[in-house]
Amino acid sequence: MAELSLSELDAMTIERAQSLPFEQRDGLLDLIIAEGRHQSTEYLSYRTGLYSDYFDEDLTRMLKVRSIKVLCRGTTSSGFDGVVVGQSAKEQYRAAFRHVQTTLAAAQTSFSRVVTLVVFLTDMDQWPLLNEIYREFVPNQPCRAVIGTTGLAQKPLAIEIVECVAYRVAG
């Protein structure tokens, strides 16, 4: 099955595009998301590879491929049983990202299709560690904010991924 370009998608009617096989629409969604990620300037900064400045949500293209927006709940390193996973910040950060990864998989998407991510940290001195763990999980640059806070729902929690927005294609 031949891959389609965004210009070919743009030339199609909504009905024609929505009748494409799932695999073609799924591939087109990756192109739509990639084209929607932008930086405000051409200047490189210390944050290169961590986030994009803005995302253009092309609703016409998204409608054509039958895209669905996925909004994840706030996620910490605490399991469903309320027990905090990990003693160190590194273990907690990985646990929180794994929990979001599980949620994204259940919603039939992945970190590669995340366009917005908001993270709360209780220790901003751990910023470099967060970025290290983040790079393990997030292959593409979503819009991202990391906010320092004095505490979360449970005292030992070090991280909460407060907002995560991704997309998937309807079957």
Buried (B, 14 or more C-beta within 10 A) or exposed (E): EEEBEBEEBEEBEEEEBBEBEEEBBBBBBBBBBEEBBEBEEEEEEEEEEBBBEEBEBBEEBBEBBBBBEBEBEBBBBBEEEEEBBBEEBBBBBBBBBBBBBEBBEEBBBBBBBBBBBBBBBBEEEBEEBBBEBBEEBBEBBBBBEBEEBEEBEEEEBBBBBBBBBBBBBEE
